[in-house]
């Protein structure tokens, strides 16, 4: 069943574009904005660069710099309350997915009463556009600058939930490769694998559609071309631009088809063992792609070849799957992505995640997903990756 392709929000892409933030906010009619980021962005000096641009345009700022990983609902409520108290007329989110998603959710609270928990829902609870929001990614990963929603942790239910729809829509994404130059190799590798997971899983989802397939193919190709390079030489601006572009494309690609096995298995792995999102989602990706090859052999062939492997013309679906599995494993080794053993986990701990994966209600992988299948993928990933 194909999904609906939604055209993404406007995106300004290019080296140096972050310097235009102030001018763009002025065009949007803003005079005082809430700027949302975390301590990492602050310490890297990235927030100051953007703030400089905003102030140069004569726009006042109030900063919320307490964004946390897996942003908790109370943090969003704090950010929203600050924006309301300071009477801001716009929001800017700078950082990875956590900062951008906090900014999206805080935007809702500028024009709707708190707490944020009452606005969770994939269809979007808030139906009015609210105030302008600019998001500026500093990692090539989540693609939140091009998706119509954000992931927030509901601390009462202890689950991640979603804000979505026009109420938290991005008015403009500013995607500047220069901002990713200082990203350390380990974060570059993890977030880069998140890009690959978004693209591969949306491309092979049961709900894939032709528009998203185009975007996913290009994202996979860009990852194959640039990810290993940026992990070895973070100062390579051309490769950084390629990965950042791939991240935005991956975000667009997944908005209708969504993700399947990689993310479904990665979410509880990440939550239970504090494994970074991209690394957790990539854990079973090689074996998952091999598993689904009989259902989508041509797509798996594309993935293998985009990652640099040769697939013989007479290869069976199973052989194609194996080649793609090896290609992804090779990339993970090349970028020094940590494996399950490196987190000190036993196989028993890892396999215990399988029932939690099933609770997510898996339905989008193109092959049947049973608990036995998930256990097998985890078992193999533990031994092989
Ligand atoms: Fe992801």
Boltz pocket constraint, residues with backbone or C-beta under 6 A from the ligand:
constraints:
  - pocket:
      binder: B
      contacts: [[A, 141], [A, 142], [A, 194], [A, 197], [A, 198], [A, 263], [A, 277], [A, 281]]
      max_distance: 6.0
